[in-house]
Amino acid sequence: MTLSGSVGLEGIFYGKRVGVLSNNYYSFFPGVKKLEHPDEIFDYLADELADPALFIEERKRFAASFIQSCFLLGEGVKNSPWPPPEIAGVNFARAIERFVDQIKKFKLSVSTFAIEA
């Protein structure tokens, strides 16, 4: 269980059940449950339909799309670990393009994943 962060993403990649207490960029994944209260984690852990083994192919596609979209945004500048916006912005745009390309390649759509409002 996580509020929102990379530990939930790691849980997806390792085939674990993931409960989140906020909306985040991976909460749409079928192996992730949006929790309204921390106590809900116990029912989620007992739910046989939430078994990560049921989502192996989805996890592979999700991981491939995520990994393909990640890359270095650029070298940091003096006194900062971050690259200047004119470099980072272009690299971020390329990452989004790669992510969209992966969505197209694997023919993913919104209906592929259960999205809770």
C-alpha positions in Angstrom: 0.0 0.0 0.0 1.2 3.4 -0.9 -0.1 7.0 -0.9 1.4 7.7 -4.3 4.8 6.8 -5.4 7.3 4.6 -7.1 6.8 1.8 -4.6 3.5 1.1 -6.2 5.0 1.1 -9.6 7.7 -1.4 -8.4 4.9 -3.5 -6.9 3.3 -3.8 -10.4 6.6 -4.8 -12.0 7.2 -7.4 -9.3 3.7 -8.9 -9.7 2.4 -7.7 -6.3 -1.0 -6.4 -5.3 -0.9 -2.7 -5.0 -3.2 -0.5 -3.1 -3.0 3.3 -3.5 -4.6 6.0 -1.4 -4.6 8.6 -4.2 -5.0 8.9 -8.0 -1.7 8.6 -9.8 -0.3 7.7 -13.1 -0.5 4.0 -12.6 -3.7 3.6 -10.6 -5.5 2.6 -13.8 -3.6 -0.7 -14.0 -5.8 -3.7 -13.3 -3.6 -5.0 -10.6 -3.9 -1.7 -8.6 -6.8 -0.9 -6.3 -7.7 2.7 -5.4 -8.4 2.6 -1.7 -10.6 5.2 0.1 -9.3 4.1 3.5 -6.2 2.1 4.5 -8.4 -0.6 6.2 -9.7 -1.6 2.7 -6.3 -3.2 2.0 -7.4 -6.4 3.9 -10.4 -7.0 1.6 -8.3 -6.3 -1.4 -5.6 -8.8 -0.3 -8.3 -11.5 0.1 -9.9 -10.9 -3.3 -9.0 -13.8 -5.6 -9.9 -11.7 -8.7 -7.2 -9.3 -7.8 -4.5 -12.0 -8.1 -1.5 -10.4 -10.0 -1.0 -13.8 -11.8 -4.2 -12.9 -13.7 -2.5 -9.8 -15.2 0.8 -11.2 -16.5 0.4 -10.0 -20.2 -1.0 -6.7 -19.1 1.9 -6.2 -16.8 4.4 -7.0 -19.6 2.7 -4.4 -21.9 2.6 -1.8 -19.1 6.2 -2.4 -18.2 7.3 -2.2 -21.8 5.4 1.0 -22.4 6.7 2.6 -19.2 10.3 1.6 -19.8 10.4 2.7 -23.4 9.1 6.1 -22.3 11.8 6.7 -19.7 15.1 8.2 -20.4 17.5 10.9 -19.2 16.1 14.3 -19.6 19.5 15.9 -19.9 22.5 16.9 -17.9 22.1 19.1 -14.9 23.4 22.7 -14.9 25.6 24.4 -12.4 24.2 24.1 -8.8 21.2 22.1 -10.0 20.6 18.4 -10.9 18.1 19.5 -13.5 18.7 20.3 -17.1 17.6 23.7 -18.5 14.0 23.8 -19.7 14.9 24.2 -23.3 16.6 20.8 -23.2 14.4 18.9 -20.7 11.2 20.0 -22.4 12.3 18.6 -25.7 13.4 15.3 -24.1 10.1 15.1 -22.2 8.2 15.6 -25.4 10.1 12.7 -27.0 9.3 10.5 -24.0 5.6 11.2 -24.4 5.9 10.5 -28.1 7.5 7.1 -27.3 4.8 6.3 -24.8 2.1 7.0 -27.4 4.0 4.9 -29.9 4.0 2.0 -27.5 0.3 2.4 -26.9 -0.3 2.3 -30.7 2.1 -0.7 -31.1 0.3 -2.8 -28.5 -3.1 -1.5 -29.6 -3.9 -0.3 -26.1 -7.0 1.7 -25.5 -8.8 3.2 -22.5 -11.1 0.1 -22.4 -8.0 -2.1 -22.0 -7.8 -1.0 -18.4 -10.4 -0.5 -15.8 -10.4 3.2 -14.8 -12.1 4.3 -11.7 -13.3 7.9 -11.4 
